[in-house]
Every structure is written in structure tokens, then in C-alpha cells.
Amino acid sequence: MIDISGKTIVCGIIGDPVEHTVSPAMHNAAFAYAGLDYVYVPFQVKKEGLAEAIHGMGALNIRGLNVTIPHKVGVIPLLSELDFLAEYIGAVNTIVNHGGILKGYNTDGIGFIRSLLEEGVNPKDKNVVVVGAGGASRAITFTLVDKGASITILNRRSGMEKAVRLADEINNAFRRDVQALEFEDENLAKIMGKADILVNATSVGMIPNPEETPVESRWFRPGLLVYDIVYNPVETRLLREARQAGATTIDGLGMLVWQGAMAFEYWTGQKAPFGIMRDAASKALTIKNE
Ligand code: NAP
């Protein structure tokens, strides 16, 4: 039980819906473990209430907020400052209140990188194929290029315009020649042989459709790292088939926990207790699925 007093520092998450989030379990476990007088609460905020909620963050002296669907983009003009990666990505998932100055960050991409580093993989100079061009892909692709990886973006035909725009934005920001290709066998045949890492940044394989998979198993081989950012279920069909084909795998729980850990570090100035946060998130996901 959290012992709340007049000195307790408040953090939280804004989104709609927020019932499904595992962030309160993860952050409150971390605050308790670190002996910090902090509490983390969910706030359901409708689109029409977003501006009032952000002004309220300053007025109520809320130290930090995570931002989730549907507010990651809409929140930007309401903030005082943006971190450079959040500005490139065009989405904010973490706000820090520095004495009334509200600064926006995006910890999804850096959370992804930290989870790779934790597994002993440095993305610098690696060839990475990223499937998907949505919000999570934007965070991951910009951050991968910032960290020195060479990337190719694949997306289904209906989303190609979005994928090409994303590649153009990355190329303009970093003077690179990132390509966006249609997700089809001919293109996979051209790029998979040289790939060090394959990232699924689509929602394919997520509950309620765990029988689906975005990439057929014939593209997997020993020496390839397959990273699925879907974390529910933790072992997706993609990861199971990649493992069976001798590829190395990383599940989406690491990115989920690291993006939270980075937010924890911004709000508290302390190193996040990663293992405690991972256990709490894993337990909360299990309970949610029961
Ligand atoms: P999003 O913005 O809606 O983007 C979804 C992407 O998936 C788009 O590129 C979309 O293609 C593609 N897609 C969807 N259904 C598809 C299908 N049937 N076949 C091929 N491509 C398909 O979603 P998001 O916010 O990026 O999230 C994507 C996934 O990542 C979700 O499962 C989310 O839970 C997970 N995620 C995990 C973490 C973590 O910390 N591990 C963080 C963020 C997100 P189009 O462009 O053509 O629509």
C-alpha cells in the first residue's frame, strides 16, 4: 500500500482508454523499491480535454506524465520545449515538469535501443529491416539512424505513402539514404540476406490475433536477430518461428519496460530498477490476460 502524504510527488499517464495500461504497476513498484515518495496514477483524458489536462499538469505541480494513444501528437503544441528526438519523431510519450517548464520527450525509440544494448547488441553499423511505418516505427527508425544503424523500412501497399514520407523525413534529418519498400517477397529477397536485425513494428500477432505473423519463417536463419515489439503475448508466433529456425529473438517487454525506465530516470534523477519494473509489468500483463 502506497503511503501518500502532503509531500508525495505525483506522476501519471494520460490517454483514452487507460484501463489496459501496465504503467501504474511498473512505476509504483519502482518508486516503492527505490524508497521514493512518488505515486503514479492513470488519468483518462478525452481529446477535447487535452489542453486543460496539460495546463492542469503545471497548475497541480504534477512532476511527470506518460502520454499514450490518442494524445502523442496532439500534446506537442501544448508543451514549452521538445527534446530533439521527440521533435524529429513528431510524437511525445513522456513529459517532465521542470518548475513549470513542460518538456516533451519520446522514450519509445531510446527504450528500444536500451533493450538491444541490454542483450549485448549495439545497433551501430548494423543492417536493420523495420516492418511497419506507424507511431512505434517512427520512434524506432529515427533513433536507430541516430545511433548509426543502416535501415530499410517495409510497409504494406496501403501504407506505402506513409512509409515513403517517413524515409524522406529521416533522410532530410540525418542526410541518409533510407529506403521504404513495399512488403513483398521480391523486396524481402533483396534485403533479408544482408540483414542483421529484423524488427516487427506492426501490430500483427498481437492479442486478439496471436495466430497471425507479419513475416514468413522461410526468411529466418541463424545469425539473424528477430525483434518483435508486440508484447502481448510476450512470445508471439513470429518469435516462436524465428527461434525454431535458429535465429536469436527479443520480445517487446524489454522495450516497454525500458521506455518506462527512461521516464522514471527523467522524473526522479535516479537509475531505474529495471528488474523490478520488468517483473511488475510482466505480472500486470498476466493478470490483464486472465
Ligand atoms: P500504429 O501507429 O497503428 O501502426 C501500426 C503499423 O502496423 C502500421 O505500419 C500498419 O500499416 C501496420 N499494420 C497493421 N496491421 C497490419 C497488417 N494486417 N498487415 C501489415 N501491416 C499492418 O501502431 P503503433 O503505435 O506503431 O504500434 C504498433 C505495435 O507496436 C502495437 O502492437 C503496439 O502495442 C506495439 N508497441 C509496443 C511498444 C513496446 O514498448 N514494446 C511500444 C509501442 C508500440 P499501415 O501503415 O499500412 O497502416
Boltz pocket constraint, residues with backbone or C-beta under 6 A from the ligand:
constraints:
  - pocket:
      binder: B
      contacts: [[A, 108], [A, 131], [A, 132], [A, 133], [A, 134], [A, 135], [A, 136], [A, 137], [A, 155], [A, 156], [A, 157], [A, 158], [A, 159], [A, 160], [A, 162], [A, 200], [A, 201], [A, 202], [A, 203], [A, 204], [A, 206], [A, 214], [A, 228], [A, 229], [A, 230], [A, 231], [A, 252], [A, 253], [A, 255], [A, 256], [A, 257], [A, 259]]
      max_distance: 6.0
